[in-house]
Amino acid sequence: MKRSHPGVLRDILAVNMRRIRTDRGLSQEALADLCELDRTYIGSIERRQRNVSIDNLERIAKALRLEPWKLIKRSVE
C-alpha cells in the first residue's frame, strides 16, 4: 500500500539538512557536489519528496562532516 504522506523522519531530515547546510554557508549545488549527487536530488530531499536511502544519507552526512544519525535526530529546543 502506498503512503499518502511522508513519514516523520523524512520531515526531520529535511529540516535538519536545510538548517545545517545553510548554517555552513552551502548552497544546494555545493552540497550536491560534495556528495556527488545531483542538485535536484538534494532539493527534493529538502522538500520532503524523496525517501532517501541509507547510502545517500551516509554520503550527505559525510559531506556535512557529521554522524548520519544527527540528520534524523529530532531537535529538542
Phi, psi and omega in degrees: 000131180279136178284144180269350179214154180291157178285168182297319181297327177296320177296315181297315178302313182300313181295312182296315183298314180296316181297312181295317180300312182289324176301328181269005176072026181259137171279168175300320180295318179296317178296317179302318178298317180296326181273347188060044175237168180281144180301322180294330177293315178300315179298320181290331174294314181293338176266008177067026182264348184245141171263101191283137176285159177300321180298316180287327174300318178295319178297317180294315179299316179299317180296326179272359179057054175212166179288139183305324182298336180291338178285338182244015178273127176290128179283144180249084183246000000 
